[in-house]
Amino acid sequence: MSDTINTYNPATGEQIDHYQLMSAEDAERAVTRSHEAYLNWKKTSFGTRADIFNNLADLMEERIDDLANLMTLEMGKVTAQGKQEVQLCAEICRYTAKHGESFLEDEARVYEGGKAIITYQPTGVILGIQPWNFPLYQVIRYSASNIMAGNTTVLKHAQNVFGMAQAIQQLYEDAGFPKNVYQSLMIDGSTASELIKHEYVRGVTFTGSDGVGKQVAEEAASMSKKTVMELGSNDAFVVLADADIDNAVEMCIKGRVINNGETCVAAKRFVVVDSIYDEFRDRFVAQCKKLKVGDPSKEDTDLGPMAREDLRDELHEQVEKSVNSGATISLGGEVPDEAGYFYPVTVLENVTPGMPAYDDELFGPVASLIRARDDKQAMEIANDSRYGLGGGIFSTDTDKAIELAKNEFDTGMVNINGYSLAQPNLPFGGVKDSGYGREHGGYGIREFVNIKTIMVASKEA
């Protein structure tokens, strides 16, 4: 392949910039520099690290307009949502600064014959392989906790957001982090795969498709290197018979179209009990018709373009395959004849197993409506997926919904009567083909540390 990567504005199809890929040798040397930085960084105090992370949060807020505009330019994010992403990242940095030390405090225990100390120590260089859909958040999510723990990180970002990759490294360095504690490497997937083997890479965190993620995990496991995998999903939002339909419609649409529908933890399958299905469907379609797809930089735009032309084409192919297998289109479903990589808000009905709209992740603004006989079957359909990242339940009986979420929903996260993205103080991650490991909430900071036991024998022993 060419050593030059071009980036394009998805709203127009016009080229934005071009970047030179690093050679494999240069990437390996960057990892070595990261290890050398680690040897010094791990000796710094939590207080020092916290101060710099607070600086980083302040810098993000100072540059919020530039960062949000860069997201809009490179991957088509609605600008207002880009600003929300920047603010979330600043909050993650401040949360990490405030609580990081307490999450890694030594623990004292006793054992027969003495006392023990359990200590959480950094391990070295962590390789992050991250996608384009939340180009700042995905990187801060893994890098902040690991750097606070005393590790250093190198990033392989998606090639269509290389501008953001450069901006993130600049943020880290301008905030006061020592050189090479964080590095964005302009590399392709094959070079990243080779870096997994590097002697100084101690762990790998990956966000992306389950197919590629499993290959990354297999490569790392062959060398006994730990991984954290966040592999997307086909989240079901269940609307039970006693749901507040107006609220369910509002939250389900929000969960489907946020970030142009390109969200791993988006609401994708809508499993609605038969007794209220028609009413829900009619309101859902009516509200979807009001959404404006257009220029993501304009304030009245609800959805921008998809991030790349190939992603739009793949989504449309999934829709067509589903229709050819018996699904019906209640809204949208046609590629517009205009510049840019736009796709309309689309609603599919009569969705059944064996269709892409039922079995696979549709990474764009396509909603799959599925009718269930009753509450029991609705939950069975929700769990009828190889994925298990998030999901939702709508019911006016909150206690019942909580019990279903706890005991029946086979996912890592569940929304009840609402829709929320990631929160700094709550764990994020899934089960089944959606991956393993957790980020945020004090859990991510312990994923790549050495949980070391020190046993001190008593004099009497």
Order of alpha helices (4+ residues) and beta strands (2+ residues): beta-beta-alpha-alpha-alpha-alpha-beta-beta-beta-alpha-beta-alpha-beta-alpha-beta-alpha-beta-beta-alpha-beta-alpha-alpha-beta-beta-alpha-beta-alpha-beta-alpha-beta-beta-beta
